[in-house]
């Protein structure tokens, strides 16, 4: 421990540092900062850089690193004295200067949570991680006044050390008065009115995913923040924390084992007393967009002025995946999003675009989802089978310490302002899928559980990938491939059917592309006309924060006419085929086209969406949702050309089913002969048999000679 003379000397050194440290042409950084915070904002804190103290006096910085608990208190006292000097004269009523908090920042390299050991206790430590929980703000006394119950003796202003350590009240009262019996044991109680308190908050830090070794559970560390550091961080943020690695007594155990556990007197649990917080704006953590420098802004505006910016962005979406140009253009629209509108009556219309990819395995759907998670400002990736309704929306749990119910947001709440990627969407249970209906259209999540009734925001886009009912897309079945309710399908702005089609020329190009990627995996090859991942991410964040386009009048008129025609075409189609479409075309789809037009205008930083944008939006809508809606009509599909052929195949299938019951078996050759005698082409009969085998209705037996009917 330092003597009081040494303490005074160190305090004077800190005072002279705050008064005399300057940068460049005599810019007195800390004096100006103190005056600015004090006079203009009435904020009693100051941010001090460790590097500045180091350049001013190395010994001082070293002392601060080795014994931060003592020297931070001295630095705060010195700051208060300097503030007292430089803010005189003060207005009436503000004669006293409040305590000033010193927030420390440092450029030192952070240490992983796993590497903090006992030799770091009471030292200054810098760690990184993800904040996963934040308590409410509570009050902690900095000085207390206690009073004896018996003799009313008052002991004023007992100072309490900062941190999570408490204060042990004295067991005995020292005042002995003549003629009075001595006071009993534990006579003191705290006088609440005469205590000084500060706000504090407890956070839970989990180590960053990059630092976790393979197959290990992530470690946690408790953080203690007070005064101006409270409410800086929300769960989900990636943070870098500078603080004092401290220890506290373990909480008293109320179990039967407590008598045995009295042996562990010297065991303490660690926590970090926070002195500075930096919220990371890069990475997939949830964070505000960092302010753009004028040079960056100029670069973004130059990019937006390029005539082929739309093509450039769509080529930059997952450049390692070959083809799927329209899907990539739709994903580019999803990343930029339309404009959110708040109507005069208080209702809002969503601006986020939802996209569904339906189709065959092996068409790079999941890879596209992974790319979107990386490039969007906030991205959350979940898989259908491993996601429950509570995990996607919100759950209500009991807090183990306070025993109160607390609410934890799920994936759709954490991705507020970003994109949720849901893979294997068709494998989700039906009741879980219903839970995201409200989140997709109204963009809120309403909770009424365990006495908590509230509404959370989930302003996020949904990018979902699903397979068809039969695993692969079955052209014979048409609409039966789609196993979703019209209620959920109408909430998707664009629905793409991604088929794995056989085409020798395309297969050759694709094989070359895949070989090229595998051979040159380590050398990053820049393709002409593409943007880097970092630049694309920045450009998306810039456009989303600066631009909210609207439809121009001419474009609106054009869109109205096209929508009426679209509805008329769908009605004609339904009358012809005598059944309703599984993918409905409703007003939601009209709004979808408006949103796509706005996102195309946003890519070019234009205030209005023109007719050209509407044309491209209608084209995207035509190749996605309308084509998927019309997929029931099999004209022009693989293997047959006309409606008559389709009817013939259906007739053959009906006769086949009539021919032999479930659980019986018949020779395949005799069936083919029977149908050819009835003037049916052999190829059509074989095709029906093959389709029924693929659907699991028939099975080959006895070296493919017999057919056995399963269902």
JOFEN-V676867 format. One record per residue. N is the residue number from 1. RES is the residue in three letters. PHI is phi in radians with two decimals (NA if undefined). PSI is psi in radians with two decimals (none if undefined). Layout:
((N RES PHI PSI) (N RES PHI PSI))
This chain:
((1 UNK NA 2.44) (2 UNK -1.40 2.59) (3 UNK -1.33 2.94) (4 UNK -1.15 -0.56) (5 UNK -1.15 -0.77) (6 UNK -1.08 -0.73) (7 UNK -1.03 -0.78) (8 UNK -1.08 -0.71) (9 UNK -1.10 -0.75) (10 UNK -1.14 -0.69) (11 UNK -1.09 -0.72) (12 UNK -1.12 -0.66) (13 UNK -1.08 -0.75) (14 UNK -1.09 -0.73) (15 UNK -1.06 -0.81) (16 UNK -1.18 -0.53) (17 UNK -1.12 -0.83) (18 UNK -1.14 -0.63) (19 UNK -1.36 -0.66) (20 UNK -1.85 -0.09) (21 UNK -1.33 2.25) (22 UNK -2.41 2.80) (23 UNK -2.12 2.58) (24 UNK 0.95 -2.23) (25 UNK -1.51 1.19) (26 UNK 0.92 0.86) (27 UNK -1.63 1.86) (28 UNK -1.41 1.67) (29 UNK -1.07 -0.94) (30 UNK -1.35 -0.58) (31 UNK -1.08 -0.81) (32 UNK -1.13 -0.69) (33 UNK -1.13 -0.74) (34 UNK -1.08 -0.82) (35 UNK -1.10 -0.73) (36 UNK -1.10 -0.87) (37 UNK -1.09 -0.69) (38 UNK -1.28 -0.85) (39 UNK -1.42 -0.76) (40 UNK -1.51 -0.69) (41 UNK -1.90 -0.25) (42 UNK 0.99 0.74) (43 UNK -1.94 2.16) (44 UNK -1.75 1.16) (45 UNK -2.61 2.83) (46 UNK -2.53 2.45) (47 UNK -1.74 2.10) (48 UNK -1.99 2.36) (49 UNK -1.63 2.33) (50 UNK -1.09 -0.58) (51 UNK -1.15 -0.61) (52 UNK -1.16 -0.73) (53 UNK -1.12 -0.69) (54 UNK -1.06 -0.79) (55 UNK -1.23 -0.46) (56 UNK -1.41 -0.80) (57 UNK -2.75 1.92) (58 UNK -1.16 -0.67) (59 UNK -1.09 -0.69) (60 UNK -1.09 -0.79) (61 UNK -1.12 -0.67) (62 UNK -1.15 -0.73) (63 UNK -1.08 -0.74) (64 UNK -1.11 -0.61) (65 UNK -1.27 -0.72) (66 UNK -1.39 -0.69) (67 UNK -2.25 1.15) (68 UNK -1.15 -0.55) (69 UNK -1.02 -0.80) (70 UNK -1.26 -0.80) (71 UNK -1.38 -0.42) (72 UNK -1.15 -0.70) (73 UNK -1.07 -0.71) (74 UNK -1.13 -0.73) (75 UNK -1.09 -0.67) (76 UNK -1.19 -0.68) (77 UNK -1.10 -0.79) (78 UNK -1.08 -0.70) (79 UNK -1.10 -0.69) (80 UNK -1.11 -0.72) (81 UNK -1.13 -0.77) (82 UNK -1.11 -0.74) (83 UNK -1.10 -0.66) (84 UNK -1.05 -0.73) (85 UNK -1.21 -0.85) (86 UNK -1.44 -0.19) (87 UNK -1.78 0.13) (88 UNK -1.34 2.67) (89 UNK -1.32 2.55) (90 UNK -1.82 2.70) (91 UNK -1.13 2.84) (92 UNK -1.12 2.42) (93 UNK 1.64 -0.20) (94 UNK -2.13 0.62) (95 UNK -1.16 -0.64) (96 UNK -1.52 2.45) (97 UNK -1.62 2.29) (98 UNK -1.29 2.89) (99 UNK -1.12 2.47) (100 UNK -1.94 2.28) (101 UNK -1.50 2.36) (102 UNK -1.78 2.11) (103 UNK -1.79 2.20) (104 UNK -1.73 2.41) (105 UNK -2.23 2.65) (106 UNK -2.58 2.61) (107 UNK -1.67 0.16) (108 UNK -1.12 2.82) (109 UNK -1.33 2.35) (110 UNK -1.28 2.76) (111 UNK -1.88 2.40) (112 UNK -1.12 2.65) (113 UNK -1.03 -0.58) (114 UNK -1.14 -0.49) (115 UNK -1.53 0.00) (116 UNK -1.45 2.01) (117 UNK -2.04 -3.05) (118 UNK -1.12 -0.45) (119 UNK -1.22 -0.16) (120 UNK -1.57 -0.10) (121 UNK -1.04 2.35) (122 UNK 1.17 0.25) (123 UNK -1.84 2.85) (124 UNK -1.35 2.21) (125 UNK -2.29 2.51) (126 UNK -2.10 2.15) (127 UNK -2.27 2.73) (128 UNK -2.09 2.77) (129 UNK 3.00 -2.93) (130 UNK -2.03 2.28) (131 UNK -1.34 2.17) (132 UNK -1.95 -0.25) (133 UNK -2.69 2.55) (134 UNK -2.37 2.26) (135 UNK -1.37 3.02) (136 UNK -1.26 3.00) (137 UNK -1.54 2.22) (138 UNK -2.12 3.05) (139 UNK -1.90 2.44) (140 UNK -2.20 2.34) (141 UNK -1.30 2.42) (142 UNK -1.74 -0.55) (143 UNK -2.49 2.46) (144 UNK -2.20 2.73) (145 UNK -2.05 2.29) (146 UNK -2.07 2.72) (147 UNK -2.39 2.51) (148 UNK -1.44 2.38) (149 UNK -1.18 -0.64) (150 UNK -1.42 -1.00) (151 UNK -1.75 0.07) (152 UNK 1.06 0.42) (153 UNK -1.32 2.31) (154 UNK -1.85 2.30) (155 UNK -1.94 1.89) (156 UNK -1.56 2.76) (157 UNK 0.82 1.06) (158 UNK -1.50 2.10) (159 UNK -1.36 2.44) (160 UNK -1.98 2.35) (161 UNK -1.21 2.50) (162 UNK -1.20 2.81) (163 UNK 1.95 -2.93) (164 UNK -1.61 0.05) (165 UNK -1.31 2.46) (166 UNK -1.59 -2.71) (167 UNK -2.38 2.26) (168 UNK -1.55 2.10) (169 UNK -1.21 2.55) (170 UNK -1.08 2.54) (171 UNK -1.38 -0.52) (172 UNK -2.16 2.67) (173 UNK -1.63 2.29) (174 UNK -1.52 -0.29) (175 UNK -1.36 2.12) (176 UNK -1.95 2.06) (177 UNK -1.88 2.49) (178 UNK -1.18 2.39) (179 UNK 1.44 0.05) (180 UNK -2.05 2.51) (181 UNK -1.18 2.65) (182 UNK -1.11 2.64) (183 UNK -1.16 2.64) (184 UNK -1.24 3.05) (185 UNK -1.24 2.61) (186 UNK 0.86 1.07) (187 UNK -1.56 -0.22) (188 UNK -1.48 2.53) (189 UNK -2.34 2.79) (190 UNK -1.51 2.40) (191 UNK -1.62 1.84) (192 UNK -1.09 -0.60) (193 UNK -1.17 -0.41) (194 UNK -1.85 0.42) (195 UNK -1.78 2.58) (196 UNK -1.83 2.31) (197 UNK -2.18 2.74) (198 UNK -2.24 2.76) (199 UNK -1.31 2.55) (200 UNK -2.55 2.80) (201 UNK -2.50 2.51) (202 UNK -1.90 2.21) (203 UNK -1.95 2.78) (204 UNK -2.05 2.12) (205 UNK -1.84 2.28) (206 UNK -1.94 2.49) (207 UNK -1.17 2.62) (208 UNK -1.12 2.56) (209 UNK -1.00 -0.51) (210 UNK -1.19 -0.46) (211 UNK -1.56 -0.12) (212 UNK -1.45 2.17) (213 UNK -1.14 2.82) (214 UNK -1.05 2.23) (215 UNK 1.35 0.18) (216 UNK -1.73 2.74) (217 UNK -1.44 2.51) (218 UNK -1.20 2.49) (219 UNK -1.57 2.77) (220 UNK -2.18 2.75) (221 UNK -2.49 2.41) (222 UNK -1.51 2.42) (223 UNK -2.06 2.49) (224 UNK -2.04 2.03) (225 UNK -1.99 2.49) (226 UNK -2.35 2.86) (227 UNK 0.92 -2.05) (228 UNK -1.31 -0.15) (229 UNK -1.51 -0.13) (230 UNK -1.23 2.63) (231 UNK 1.03 0.40) (232 UNK -1.46 -0.50) (233 UNK -2.11 2.44) (234 UNK -1.99 2.65) (235 UNK -0.97 2.35) (236 UNK 1.92 -0.32) (237 UNK -1.28 2.49) (238 UNK -1.56 2.23) (239 UNK -2.30 2.72) (240 UNK -2.04 2.15) (241 UNK -1.97 2.32) (242 UNK -1.96 2.19) (243 UNK -2.85 -3.11) (244 UNK -1.74 2.14) (245 UNK -1.31 1.91) (246 UNK -2.08 2.99) (247 UNK -2.24 2.67) (248 UNK -2.42 2.82) (249 UNK -1.20 2.52) (250 UNK -1.19 2.55) (251 UNK -1.06 2.62) (252 UNK -1.16 2.33) (253 UNK -1.57 2.39) (254 UNK -1.82 0.22) (255 UNK -1.49 3.07) (256 UNK -1.19 -0.39) (257 UNK -1.30 -0.18) (258 UNK -0.97 -0.56) (259 UNK -1.14 -0.66) (260 UNK -1.24 -0.56) (261 UNK -1.37 -0.04) (262 UNK -1.15 -0.29) (263 UNK -1.09 -0.66) (264 UNK -1.39 1.22) (265 UNK -1.30 -0.74) (266 UNK -1.48 0.07) (267 UNK -1.49 2.24) (268 UNK -2.24 2.63) (269 UNK -1.75 2.48) (270 UNK -1.49 2.69) (271 UNK -2.66 2.96) (272 UNK -2.05 2.12) (273 UNK -1.52 1.95) (274 UNK -1.34 2.32) (275 UNK -1.97 -0.28) (276 UNK -2.85 2.49) (277 UNK -2.22 2.29) (278 UNK -2.07 2.19) (279 UNK -1.63 2.17) (280 UNK -1.38 2.31) (281 UNK -1.72 -0.23) (282 UNK -1.63 3.04) (283 UNK 1.40 -3.10) (284 UNK -1.58 0.19) (285 UNK -1.22 2.77) (286 UNK -1.46 2.06) (287 UNK -2.70 2.80) (288 UNK -1.30 2.74) (289 UNK -1.25 2.26) (290 UNK -1.20 2.55) (291 UNK -1.10 2.48) (292 UNK -1.53 2.42) (293 UNK -1.32 2.76) (294 UNK -0.97 -0.63) (295 UNK -1.14 -0.74) (296 UNK -1.14 -0.70) (297 UNK -1.08 -0.74) (298 UNK -1.07 -0.75) (299 UNK -1.09 -0.72) (300 UNK -1.13 -0.75) (301 UNK -1.17 -0.59) (302 UNK -1.16 -0.70) (303 UNK -1.08 -0.78) (304 UNK -1.12 -0.47) (305 UNK -1.41 -0.18) (306 UNK -1.13 2.42) (307 UNK -1.19 -0.52) (308 UNK -1.83 0.55) (309 UNK -1.10 -0.62) (310 UNK -1.08 -0.82) (311 UNK -1.11 -0.71) (312 UNK -1.09 -0.75) (313 UNK -1.18 -0.77) (314 UNK -1.15 -0.52) (315 UNK -1.29 -0.45) (316 UNK -1.42 -0.21) (317 UNK -1.36 2.00) (318 UNK 0.80 1.16) (319 UNK -1.14 -0.33) (320 UNK -1.38 -0.13) (321 UNK -1.74 2.23) (322 UNK -1.48 2.49) (323 UNK 1.32 -2.61) (324 UNK 0.86 0.82) (325 UNK -1.10 -0.75) (326 UNK -1.17 -0.65) (327 UNK -1.10 -0.74) (328 UNK -1.14 -0.65) (329 UNK -1.14 -0.70) (330 UNK -1.12 -0.68) (331 UNK -1.19 -0.63) (332 UNK -1.07 -0.74) (333 UNK -1.09 -0.70) (334 UNK -1.11 -0.69) (335 UNK -1.16 -0.62) (336 UNK -1.46 -0.69) (337 UNK 1.30 2.79) (338 UNK -1.50 -2.72) (339 UNK -1.89 2.29) (340 UNK -1.36 2.32) (341 UNK -2.04 2.32) (342 UNK -1.87 2.05) (343 UNK -1.46 2.81) (344 UNK -1.05 -0.50) (345 UNK -1.50 0.19) (346 UNK 1.64 -0.18) (347 UNK -1.37 2.74) (348 UNK -2.15 2.63) (349 UNK -1.95 2.36) (350 UNK -1.25 2.65) (351 UNK -1.95 -0.10) (352 UNK -1.47 2.53) (353 UNK -1.79 2.32) (354 UNK -1.89 2.40) (355 UNK -2.25 2.41) (356 UNK -2.08 2.27) (357 UNK -1.88 2.03) (358 UNK -1.93 2.38) (359 UNK 2.82 -2.89) (360 UNK -1.25 2.69) (361 UNK -1.19 2.69) (362 UNK 1.42 0.35) (363 UNK -1.96 0.47) (364 UNK 1.07 0.57) (365 UNK -1.21 -0.84) (366 UNK -1.14 -0.59) (367 UNK -1.15 -0.68) (368 UNK -1.07 -0.73) (369 UNK -1.10 -0.74) (370 UNK -1.10 -0.68) (371 UNK -1.13 -0.75) (372 UNK -1.10 -0.66) (373 UNK -1.06 -0.66) (374 UNK -1.24 -0.71) (375 UNK -1.57 -0.36) (376 UNK -1.34 2.67) (377 UNK -0.97 -0.72) (378 UNK -2.31 2.09) (379 UNK -2.23 2.37) (380 UNK -2.25 2.26) (381 UNK -1.98 2.21) (382 UNK -2.34 2.80) (383 UNK -1.98 2.56) (384 UNK -1.04 -0.78) (385 UNK -1.26 -0.56) (386 UNK -1.58 0.21) (387 UNK -2.04 2.28) (388 UNK -1.82 3.00) (389 UNK -1.08 -0.72) (390 UNK -1.20 -0.63) (391 UNK -1.19 -0.52) (392 UNK -1.47 -0.62) (393 UNK -1.78 -1.46) (394 UNK -2.83 2.62) (395 UNK -2.23 2.70) (396 UNK -1.98 2.06) (397 UNK -2.10 2.88) (398 UNK -1.64 2.23) (399 UNK -1.26 2.20) (400 UNK -1.13 -0.49) (401 UNK -1.47 -0.86) (402 UNK -1.61 -0.21) (403 UNK 1.11 0.27) (404 UNK -1.63 2.83) (405 UNK -1.41 2.31) (406 UNK -2.19 2.68) (407 UNK -1.84 2.35) (408 UNK -2.06 2.21) (409 UNK -1.28 2.53) (410 UNK -1.64 -2.80) (411 UNK -1.04 -0.70) (412 UNK -1.27 -0.46) (413 UNK -1.42 -0.70) (414 UNK -1.12 -0.50) (415 UNK -1.61 0.35) (416 UNK -0.99 2.09) (417 UNK 1.58 0.19) (418 UNK -2.45 -2.46) (419 UNK -2.28 2.36) (420 UNK -1.80 2.16) (421 UNK -1.80 2.07) (422 UNK -1.99 1.93) (423 UNK -1.56 2.82) (424 UNK 0.89 0.85) (425 UNK -1.10 -0.53) (426 UNK -1.31 -0.33) (427 UNK -1.49 -0.09) (428 UNK -1.20 2.57) (429 UNK -1.21 2.60) (430 UNK -1.05 -0.73) (431 UNK -1.22 -0.44) (432 UNK -1.30 -0.61) (433 UNK -1.18 -0.59) (434 UNK -1.10 -0.53) (435 UNK -1.09 -0.46) (436 UNK -1.66 0.08) (437 UNK -0.99 -0.91) (438 UNK -1.14 -0.70) (439 UNK -1.12 -0.53) (440 UNK -1.41 -0.57) (441 UNK -1.80 -0.88) (442 UNK -1.47 -0.30) (443 UNK 1.08 0.57) (444 UNK -2.33 2.82) (445 UNK -2.22 2.04) (446 UNK -1.71 2.34) (447 UNK -2.15 2.34) (448 UNK -2.45 1.41) (449 UNK -2.39 2.51) (450 UNK 0.85 0.71) (451 UNK 1.37 0.06) (452 UNK -1.84 2.06) (453 UNK -2.11 1.99) (454 UNK -2.73 2.96) (455 UNK -2.21 2.22) (456 UNK -1.85 2.63) (457 UNK -1.48 2.47) (458 UNK -2.47 1.15) (459 UNK -1.41 1.34) (460 UNK -2.34 2.71) (461 UNK -1.49 2.68) (462 UNK -2.06 2.18) (463 UNK -2.03 1.95) (464 UNK -2.05 2.57) (465 UNK -2.19 2.40) (466 UNK -2.56 2.70) (467 UNK -1.67 2.87) (468 UNK -1.40 3.03) (469 UNK -1.02 -0.68) (470 UNK -1.61 0.32) (471 UNK 1.44 -1.13) (472 UNK -1.80 2.81) (473 UNK -1.26 2.16) (474 UNK -1.82 1.88) (475 UNK -1.16 -0.42) (476 UNK -1.16 -0.55) (477 UNK -1.54 -0.35) (478 UNK 1.08 -2.06) (479 UNK -1.20 -0.36) (480 UNK -1.18 -0.21) (481 UNK -1.12 -0.52) (482 UNK -1.61 2.04) (483 UNK -1.87 0.58) (484 UNK -1.97 2.68) (485 UNK -1.28 2.60) (486 UNK -1.03 -0.47) (487 UNK -1.06 -0.73) (488 UNK -1.42 -0.58) (489 UNK -1.17 -0.59) (490 UNK -1.23 -0.27) (491 UNK -1.46 -0.22) (492 UNK -1.55 2.27) (493 UNK -1.28 -0.67) (494 UNK -2.33 2.30) (495 UNK -2.11 2.03) (496 UNK -1.82 2.35) (497 UNK -1.76 1.95) (498 UNK -1.75 1.92) (499 UNK -1.84 2.54) (500 UNK -1.64 1.56) (501 UNK -1.65 2.58) (502 UNK -1.55 2.10) (503 UNK -2.68 1.99) (504 UNK -1.00 -0.76) (505 UNK -1.13 -0.78) (506 UNK -1.16 -0.69) (507 UNK -1.09 -0.67) (508 UNK -1.11 -0.81) (509 UNK -1.10 -0.72) (510 UNK -1.13 -0.76) (511 UNK -1.08 -0.74) (512 UNK -1.04 -0.79) (513 UNK -1.06 -0.79) (514 UNK -1.15 -0.75) (515 UNK -1.03 -0.77) (516 UNK -1.06 -0.75) (517 UNK -1.12 -0.76) (518 UNK -1.21 -0.59) (519 UNK -1.32 -0.65) (520 UNK -1.90 0.66) (521 UNK -1.10 -0.64) (522 UNK -1.44 -0.56) (523 UNK -1.50 2.00) (524 UNK -1.26 2.02) (525 UNK -1.72 2.12) (526 UNK -1.46 2.07) (527 UNK -1.57 2.45) (528 UNK -1.05 2.39) (529 UNK 1.47 0.24) (530 UNK -1.99 2.71) (531 UNK -1.82 2.60) (532 UNK -1.23 2.83) (533 UNK -1.04 -0.76) (534 UNK -1.10 -0.76) (535 UNK -1.15 -0.74) (536 UNK -1.08 -0.74) (537 UNK -1.08 -0.78) (538 UNK -1.13 -0.73) (539 UNK -1.15 -0.70) (540 UNK -1.08 -0.82) (541 UNK -1.09 -0.68) (542 UNK -1.13 -0.87) (543 UNK -1.12 -0.68) (544 UNK -1.17 -0.56) (545 UNK -1.51 -0.40) (546 UNK -1.86 -0.20) (547 UNK -2.38 2.36) (548 UNK -2.44 1.39) (549 UNK -1.21 2.78) (550 UNK -2.17 2.88) (551 UNK -1.32 2.43) (552 UNK -1.39 2.87) (553 UNK -1.10 -0.79) (554 UNK -1.08 -0.74) (555 UNK -1.14 -0.66) (556 UNK -1.10 -0.74) (557 UNK -1.09 -0.77) (558 UNK -1.10 -0.74) (559 UNK -1.15 -0.67) (560 UNK -1.06 -0.82) (561 UNK -1.11 -0.74) (562 UNK -1.15 -0.61) (563 UNK -1.15 -0.75) (564 UNK -1.07 -0.74) (565 UNK -1.11 -0.72) (566 UNK -1.05 -0.81) (567 UNK -1.10 -0.68) (568 UNK -1.13 -0.75) (569 UNK -1.09 -0.71) (570 UNK -1.14 -0.70) (571 UNK -1.12 -0.77) (572 UNK -1.01 -0.77) (573 UNK -1.11 -0.70) (574 UNK -1.18 -0.65) (575 UNK -1.16 -0.70) (576 UNK -1.14 -0.83) (577 UNK -1.51 -0.11) (578 UNK 1.02 0.55) (579 UNK -2.68 2.72) (580 UNK -1.31 2.63) (581 UNK -1.31 2.54) (582 UNK -1.33 -0.44) (583 UNK -1.83 1.89) (584 UNK -1.32 2.64) (585 UNK -1.93 1.84) (586 UNK -2.20 -3.00) (587 UNK -1.07 -0.49) (588 UNK -1.03 -0.65) (589 UNK -1.22 -0.56) (590 UNK -1.11 -0.77) (591 UNK -1.12 -0.58) (592 UNK -1.07 -0.78) (593 UNK -1.12 -0.66) (594 UNK -1.07 -0.77) (595 UNK -1.11 -0.72) (596 UNK -1.12 -0.73) (597 UNK -1.05 -0.74) (598 UNK -1.14 -0.67) (599 UNK -1.20 -0.58) (600 UNK -1.16 -0.66) (601 UNK -1.21 -0.60) (602 UNK -1.15 -0.58) (603 UNK -1.05 -0.54) (604 UNK -1.76 0.16) (605 UNK 0.97 0.70) (606 UNK -1.70 2.56) (607 UNK -1.35 -0.40) (608 UNK -2.27 2.52) (609 UNK -1.51 2.15) (610 UNK -1.63 -3.10) (611 UNK -1.11 -0.60) (612 UNK -1.08 -0.70) (613 UNK -1.15 -0.70) (614 UNK -1.13 -0.70) (615 UNK -1.04 -0.81) (616 UNK -1.16 -0.67) (617 UNK -1.12 -0.73) (618 UNK -1.15 -0.65) (619 UNK -1.12 -0.79) (620 UNK -1.07 -0.72) (621 UNK -1.16 -0.66) (622 UNK -1.12 -0.80) (623 UNK -1.33 -0.28) (624 UNK -1.80 -1.51) (625 UNK -1.14 -0.78) (626 UNK -1.14 -0.72) (627 UNK -1.13 -0.65) (628 UNK -1.18 -0.66) (629 UNK -1.16 -0.61) (630 UNK -1.50 0.04) (631 UNK -1.15 -0.19) (632 UNK -1.17 -0.57) (633 UNK -1.45 2.10) (634 UNK -1.65 0.28) (635 UNK -1.10 2.29) (636 UNK 1.41 0.04) (637 UNK -1.40 3.02) (638 UNK -1.04 2.25) (639 UNK 1.64 -0.44) (640 UNK -2.55 2.77) (641 UNK -2.00 -0.58) (642 UNK -2.13 2.95) (643 UNK -1.13 -0.58) (644 UNK -1.10 -0.74) (645 UNK -1.05 -0.73) (646 UNK -1.10 -0.77) (647 UNK -1.08 -0.66) (648 UNK -1.13 -0.74) (649 UNK -1.11 -0.69) (650 UNK -1.12 -0.68) (651 UNK -1.11 -0.76) (652 UNK -1.07 -0.74) (653 UNK -1.09 -0.73) (654 UNK -1.11 -0.77) (655 UNK -1.12 -0.69) (656 UNK -1.05 -0.78) (657 UNK -1.18 -0.58) (658 UNK -1.22 -0.53) (659 UNK -1.17 -0.81) (660 UNK -2.40 2.40) (661 UNK -1.34 2.96) (662 UNK -1.16 2.30) (663 UNK 1.65 0.04) (664 UNK -1.92 2.85) (665 UNK -2.31 2.55) (666 UNK -2.40 2.66) (667 UNK -1.23 2.33) (668 UNK -1.15 -0.68) (669 UNK -1.09 -0.70) (670 UNK -1.18 -0.63) (671 UNK -1.11 -0.82) (672 UNK -1.07 -0.73) (673 UNK -1.08 -0.78) (674 UNK -1.00 -0.81) (675 UNK -1.24 -0.61) (676 UNK -1.20 -0.53) (677 UNK -1.12 -0.56) (678 UNK -1.48 0.28) (679 UNK 1.20 0.48) (680 UNK -1.59 2.43) (681 UNK -1.16 2.43) (682 UNK -1.05 -0.64) (683 UNK -1.07 -0.70) (684 UNK -1.15 -0.70) (685 UNK -1.10 -0.80) (686 UNK -1.05 -0.70) (687 UNK -1.10 -0.75) (688 UNK -1.11 -0.76) (689 UNK -1.07 -0.80) (690 UNK -1.05 -0.74) (691 UNK -1.14 -0.72) (692 UNK -1.19 -0.58) (693 UNK -1.16 -0.72) (694 UNK -1.13 -0.57) (695 UNK -1.45 -0.10) (696 UNK 1.47 0.33) (697 UNK -1.56 -0.55) (698 UNK -2.10 2.83) (699 UNK -2.52 2.47) (700 UNK -1.40 2.45) (701 UNK -2.30 2.88) (702 UNK 0.87 1.14) (703 UNK 0.87 0.80) (704 UNK 1.11 0.38) (705 UNK -1.57 -0.65) (706 UNK -1.83 2.64) (707 UNK -1.96 2.26) (708 UNK -1.99 2.27) (709 UNK -1.62 2.17) (710 UNK -1.62 -0.72) (711 UNK -2.64 none))
